Amino acid sequence: MSADQLQPEAESFRTVLVPGAELAVRGTADGNGDGLPPALYVHGLGGSADNWTELMAELSGVVAGEALDLPGFGWSAPPQDGNLSVSGHARAVIGYLEQCDRGPVHLFGNSLGGAVSVRVAALRPDLVRSLILISPALPELPPQRSAWPTGLLAVPGLPALLGRAPDRRRSVEAATENLLRLVYADPSAIPAERRAGAVAEYRRRMALPYALPVLAGSARGVVTAYTERGEQSLWRQAAQVRVPVLLVYGLKDKLVSYRSARRACAAFEDARLLVLPDSGHVAMMEHPRQVARAVRELLAGF
């Protein structure tokens, strides 16, 4: 999850219609990029395509990367049917890959985007060449205590109550700072321009009538995915993935415990692990060079 988003210029993204959704997408418009293999980046809860800016720059000569805003996030409109479950978001990603003939891609996912990417890879193996999962939101019960406030967003009625309640003590700047502290291990290292962009984006998002309902609905979708059993279980779907998988965890992640790494490594058929001691929930933003180095090693086998 990340609220750390730079506010993009209008011309920096294009809009793609997929079944049931209208998605904002940034990156290589033709999906080929000088013959490089295609990649797709999927952000986490409360994030946007801009969360991948640094890593995409690091890998610009390795893959032809595109990053999308999931339905209702960033500059994408909410889904037409209101489906904000992990399956609903996965449907949007599959729809985009089919619409733009992008597959198979190297599929990147962070947090919620990691859970979505696992489901896409399990259901549509023809669309995925590899998985790069950064703090993926795979079921962890009980979740670590620092993740409980995020889970409360799934409680019916609570986000609307928070949105209506006057709180003069919390300015936009203070609220943004709290979010940055949640997802970064060291918020003091955030560049001033990115911090300013995060504040501007938070202000823009909070002015949208659907922002809190989308956040709450997607949080509810993550909680529901944690309890799913049978063929819909994310752990069972992880075991169905046959492509190479890179797992990235931060030891200072307040939302996804690095202890999940052991189960994840065992679940995927072909997995390798990168643990970053000084990283939080968004390693691709905090340590893009280290993550890019591990991605290059993964893709060297293709």
C-alpha positions, 0 to 999 in steps of 0.5 A: 500500500502506498499513498506516495504518488507523484501527480502526473501531467495529463499527457503522461498516461493513456486511457484503455477501455477493458471490459467493465473498466477504464484504465490509465496506463503509463509507459511504452504505448506500443508494448514493444519498446525496441524489441524488449520483452514486455512487462506490466507493473501493478501497484498496491492498495492506495497506490498508483502506477507512479509507485513504479517510476524509479524501478521502471527507470532502472529497468528501461533497457531490460524490459518494455514496461507499462504500469497501470492504475487499478480501477478506482485508483490513480487516474482510473475510473472505478469499475462499472460493476463496483467489483473491487475484490482481488478477482475484480482487479485481476479481471481488469489486468487480464482485460488489459493484457488481452485488449493490448495483446501484451502477453506474455509479460513479466508481471510485477506486483506490490502488496494488493498488486502482488495478490492480483498478479498471483491470481492472474498467473494462476488463471491465465498462465499464457499471459505471464512469463515471470512474476516479481512480487514485492511484499505481496498480500498473500494470506497471513493469519493473524496479520502483524499488529502494525497492519491492523489499522489498514484492515479496519478500512474493510469494516463497513461504514468506518471509512465513510465515518472517517471521511465525514468526521471533522479533524482539525488536528490532521492536515493533508500534510500530516495525513500524508506523513502518516501514510509515508511512515506506514509504507517506508522504513525511513521516511526521512530519505524521501526526496522533497519533490516526491513528498510534495507530490504525495501531498498533492496527490492525497489532496486530489484523491480526497476530493474525489467522491469515490476515493474512500469507497474504493479504498475500503472496497479494495481493503475488504477484497484483500481481507476476503481473499485472506479467508478464501478456501478451495480453488480460490485460495491464493496459496493454492493458486500460488502453487499452480504458478509454473513460471519463475518467481522473484519474491522481495521482502523488507525486514522493516515492512509494517504491513506484510511480515517478512516471515511470510517469505518462508511459506511463499518460497515453499508455495511457488514451484520456482522461487528465489528470494531477496530480503532487504534489511532496511526496506519497508513495504515499497522496496521498489521505491526505497531500493530500486537499484537492489530490486532491479539487480535481482530482476536482471538476474532473474530475467537473465535466464530468458 
